Amino acid sequence: MRTVFQPRLILCRDALAAAEQTAVHVAAALRGHQVLGLATGATMLPLYEALHEQLKDARLAGRGVVGIALDEYVGLAAGHRASFAAYLDRAFMMPLRLDNGQVVIPDGIAADRAGAAARHEAAIAAVGGIDLQLLGIGANGHIGFNEPGSALDSVTRDVTLAPDTRLAQAQAFGSLANVPYQAITAGIATILAARELLMLVTGEAKAVALTAALEGAIGPHCPASALRLHPNAVVICDVAAASLLQDRSLIEEISETC
Ligand code: GLP
């Protein structure tokens, strides 16, 4: 029998407040020399901006690995604007003046994808594991690129993106035809191995997925439901994302800090 936990839920009035609240948590982790698991996506952009503000005086360069990315598309040319490597460079590494090598990203252009996935797991092990894993959520309940159907004991591997996930990324790539079909992603077990999980969820478009993750059955049909298998998980969301939650015990007041 697996143990099920209730993640701590912090409710904020809007997306910006939620991002700022998340940044407080992440900045404290980085100041405490913790290794951060990095997520991408539009939801995370205001978080990274707020993080930059909060860490202006912190010296992170020269410290060794600071962050390990969750995932990367397969087959994009190095430096492709829509790659997660380019995203993290713009949003995280450049503002915080990090050196190359301080952020580890799955190698999406490796000929041997299984080898690239194994190297990613090895990189996580080499830093002693991830302390704080940031997570977003896909509208279909994915975490990283663990699409519905992903095994709860999955580790880093190459995966095929769901059609709706490709559609959601079409704008970033200019057209649907340009969106890669595959990615390398940390698995659900890889994510659950982090010491703490911190999921940021904002906007009405994520309300169904968040409700399924927190109140539905736990299983591969909703990868984000795996959050409830972790003893130390926090969800920071805005009112719009929380709007369909039925369990009022989950949603108390808007947190004072939000
Ligand atoms: C991508 C990433 C996820 C992210 C999700 C949601 O597919 N692989 O890590 O959580 O999309 O992105 P957004 O915040 O843009 O909705």
Residues whose N, C-alpha, C, O or C-beta is under 5 A from the ligand:
A	BS01	GLP	A39 T40 G41 A42 T43 M44 D71 G136 I137 G138 G144 F145
